[in-house]
Amino acid sequence: MEGEIARGENLQEFTVKYYEDQLIKGIENFHPGGVDYTEKLAREVDVRQGTRILDVASGSGETVLYLAMKFKAEVVGFDLSEKMLAHAAERAKNLGLSHLVSFRKGDVHKMPFQKGSFDAAISEYIASNTHDLIWC
């Protein structure tokens, strides 16, 4: 059934397929919490020019691109979907932000980054869908 996780499919695979399907349908931009939520996250982690940020589950890159554009932060988008990352990278290029952003494919359970690589790690997608968020 549409909207249900098929037998044997894990939640990550389902989520990747769902958002890739939305991209195929022409819904190009997903900004989970909206600009107001991005601003809230930026204040929480004190984003400034040159701040190095990791955005986990970055999807189409809305948060990544916004932080780079508004604050001149250096942002890495990290996601499972190659299609979403390619779309985000193309948008960054078109916006002239490629020097501030990069996108990497990977699983959040096997992060390839060394400790201290970033000033902050965020996930607007997760944070905007979690009511009792614990700030670490």
C-alpha positions in Angstrom: 0.0 0.0 0.0 1.1 3.5 -0.7 2.5 5.3 2.4 3.3 2.1 4.2 6.7 0.5 4.6 6.9 -2.6 2.5 7.8 -5.9 4.2 11.6 -6.2 4.5 12.2 -2.5 3.8 13.8 -0.5 6.6 12.7 3.0 7.5 15.8 4.6 6.0 15.3 3.0 2.6 11.6 4.0 2.7 12.4 7.6 3.5 15.0 7.8 0.8 12.6 6.4 -1.8 9.8 8.7 -0.6 11.8 11.9 -1.0 13.3 10.8 -4.3 9.8 10.1 -5.6 8.8 13.6 -4.6 11.8 15.0 -6.5 10.8 13.0 -9.6 7.3 14.4 -9.2 8.7 17.9 -9.5 8.7 18.9 -5.8 12.3 20.2 -5.8 12.7 21.9 -2.5 12.0 20.5 0.9 12.6 22.8 3.8 11.3 20.7 6.7 10.9 23.3 9.4 10.9 26.4 7.1 13.1 29.4 7.3 12.0 30.3 10.8 13.1 27.0 12.1 16.5 27.3 10.3 16.9 30.7 11.9 16.2 29.1 15.3 18.8 26.4 14.7 21.3 29.0 13.5 20.8 31.0 16.8 21.1 27.9 18.9 24.5 26.9 17.4 25.7 30.6 16.9 26.2 30.4 13.2 28.6 33.0 11.8 30.7 33.5 8.7 33.1 30.6 8.5 31.3 28.4 11.0 31.7 24.7 9.9 28.4 22.9 10.0 27.3 19.4 9.2 23.7 19.0 8.2 22.6 15.4 8.7 19.7 14.2 6.5 20.2 17.3 4.3 17.9 16.1 1.5 17.6 18.7 -1.2 19.9 21.0 0.7 17.5 23.8 1.7 19.1 24.2 5.1 22.6 23.9 3.8 22.1 26.5 1.1 20.3 28.9 3.4 23.1 28.8 6.0 25.8 29.3 3.4 23.9 32.1 1.6 22.8 34.1 4.7 25.8 33.5 7.1 28.6 32.5 4.7 28.9 29.3 6.8 30.8 26.4 5.4 28.3 23.6 5.3 28.4 19.9 4.5 25.1 18.2 3.6 25.1 14.5 4.5 22.3 12.2 3.2 21.6 8.7 2.0 20.0 9.8 -1.3 22.4 10.3 -4.2 19.6 11.9 -6.2 18.8 14.4 -3.5 22.5 15.2 -3.1 23.1 15.6 -6.8 20.0 18.0 -6.9 21.4 20.0 -4.0 24.9 20.2 -5.5 23.4 21.5 -8.8 21.4 24.1 -6.9 24.5 25.2 -5.0 26.4 25.6 -8.3 23.5 27.6 -9.8 23.5 29.9 -6.7 27.2 30.4 -6.7 27.7 28.6 -3.4 29.8 25.7 -4.4 32.8 27.2 -2.6 30.9 27.1 0.7 29.0 23.9 0.5 29.7 20.2 -0.3 27.5 17.1 -0.2 28.4 13.6 0.9 26.5 10.4 0.7 26.4 8.2 3.7 24.6 6.5 6.6 24.2 8.4 9.8 25.1 5.2 11.7 28.5 5.1 9.9 29.6 8.8 9.8 32.9 9.2 8.0 33.9 12.4 9.8 36.6 12.8 12.4 35.9 14.4 15.8 36.4 18.1 15.6 35.6 18.3 11.9 32.7 20.7 12.5 31.8 23.5 14.9 28.2 22.2 14.9 26.1 19.3 13.7 22.4 19.8 13.0 19.5 18.0 11.4 16.6 20.3 10.7 14.7 17.3 9.2 15.0 15.4 12.5 14.7 18.4 14.8 11.6 19.7 13.1 9.9 16.3 13.5 10.9 15.8 17.1 8.7 17.4 19.8 11.0 16.8 22.8 14.3 17.6 21.3 17.3 17.3 23.7 20.1 19.8 22.9 23.5 18.3 23.4 
